[in-house]
Amino acid sequence: MLTGRIIAESLATGSAIEIRGLRAVRISREDAGQSRAPHQPAAWTLLDVAAPDEAAEELASVLAGSLVANQGWYADFRVGQDHVVVFPGRVFRYTVTDQEGRRAAVDYGRRNGVPLHQLDWGD
């Protein structure tokens, strides 16, 4: 079962995520505080999701096409021993022990406006 988190405010207006078997397991709203970049909203709606492992590629592809570009957003999820990190138009998938794969995703995020402190996902 894949599990992850999507920040609703990171989704482009008009986007829709319709993945067979994808379900929200928790929805919460929180003050982003100092976690946010200056151009990101002060409050975030967090969608914790789960889906069958087979949905991983489709979810990654749909997210890559749905995230707001040029505002430092990403989404990520775990599937088995893999971590999938999705940016607008780009997907990274690496085994959680693969430091080079992780570094590539972090470097890409930094070059594309994601604040460094947001790139501290646990593997």
N, C-alpha and C positions, 0 to 999 in steps of 0.2 A: 504494500500500500504506500503510495507516495504521499508525502505531507509537506505543506509549505504555507507561506503567507503572501498575500497580495494586499497592497495598500490601494484601496479603492480610488483615491485621488490621483494615483499614478496612471490610471486608465484614461485614454483619450476619449473625448466626447464622441458618442456614437458607436463606441466599440462594444462588442458583446462576446462573452466567453461562454461558449456552449460546448462542453466536453462531456461525452457520455460517461456517467459514473462519478463525475466531479461533484463534490458536495461541500458545503460550508459546515465546518464542525464548531466554529466559534466566530462570532462577529462582535467586535468591540470598537470603542471610540476612545482615543486618547490624545492628550496634549503632546505634540511632537517636541515641544520644548527646544532644547539646544541640539536635538538630533537632526533637525531639519536644515536644509540649505536655505539661504535667504529668500529664494523665489518659491519655496514650497509652502503650502498652507500650515497654519499653526496647529491644526487638529487633523488627525488621520483616522480613517476608518479601516481597521485591520480585519481582513478576511482570512481566517485560518481554514485551509482547505485540505481535503484528502480525495484520492482517486485511486483506481487500480493502477498498478505499475505500467500496464500497457498504454495508459493515457499520457505518459510522460512526454513523448515526442510531439504529440498533438498539442498538449498544453503549452510546451515551450514555444512551439511555432505560433500559436495563437497569441500568447503573451508578447512575443517579439514584435508582432504586428499591431498590438493594442496599447503598448505603453507610450506615454507622452514622450516625444523626442526632445532632446536638448534642454532637459530640466533636471537631469541627474537622478532619474528613476531607474529602478530595477526590481525584479521579483526573483524569488528563489524557492526551491523545494528540494527535498531529498527523495531519492528513489533507490531502495536497496542501499548499497554502499557508495552510491554516486550522489554528488551535489550538482544540481542544475541551477545556473545563475543566468537570468535572462535580462538583457538590456534591449532597448528599442532596436530592432533589426539585427540582433546578435545573440547567440546562445553559446554558453560555455557549459560543458559537462565533463566532470572529472571525478575520479575516485577520491574519497575523502582523505586518503593518505598521500595523494599526489600534490606535493607542494608546488611544483612547477605549473600544474594546471590551475591551482588556486591563485598563484601569483599572476598568471596571465589574465584571469578574470578581474582581480583587484586592479592591476595596471590599466586595463581597459576602462574600468569604472572611473578611476581617477582622471584619465584623459577625457572622459565624457561627463564630467561635472558632478560625480557622486562624491560627497564629502568623505574624507578618509575614515572618519569615525563611523560612517554607515557601512563601511566595507569590512566590518569585524564579525561577519557571520561565523557561527561555530560550525566546524566540520566534524 
